Amino acid sequence: MRQLTGAAFFIVGIFMGNITAFADVGIKAFEGHWEGNAVSKSSTSVNFAITNRDMDVEFRPQKDNSFTLTWRTLLRQNGAPESPDAVLKETTRTYVPAKGANTWHSAQKGNVYNGDTVSWATLKGQEIVVYSMVLNTKGGYDMHIYKRTLTGLGMKLEFKAMRDGSLRRTAKGTLIRTGK
């Protein structure tokens, strides 16, 4: 009987763990330094249609429910295909609460018509999505969408780069928390 009771608690524990894994989390759950890599696929490059990217993300929530997000990506998509140039891109933005629940907007002020970026973030379940959009010189727009989803082992990243609604590049990868 004790073995049966122990097995029942074990099974219930597994189901409860799975329920918790899909529960809504707060912004603080993303806190820390995350590192990993991704595979990028481009629809606009012949020589670099598929590339590898190293990346890291720092997520710093504040007591007022704002947060600062820094992401760095080591790109290998220019130069000679057998020896691509490595270029490090870094972006830091602070997001402050917006009027909607689990929605933030960039604290940086600017003018979208002068080429400044408009950016916002949303949180649903265990996924935070950051949108960044800029108007280009031809009157169209470029949009980047970063989906970062907490998993049992780390964070899953899905990235999309679009121009005027057409998908130009995607990247999918995994990051692990390497520090607080």
Beta strands, then each sheet from edge to edge (+ up, - down):
strand 1: 32-42
strand 2: 50-61
strand 3: 67-80
strand 4: 83-97
strand 5: 103-106
strand 6: 118-124
strand 7: 127-135
strand 8: 141-150
strand 9: 155-163
strand 10: 166-179
sheet 1: 1+ 2- 3+ 4- 5+ 6- 7+ 8- 9+ 10- 1+
end
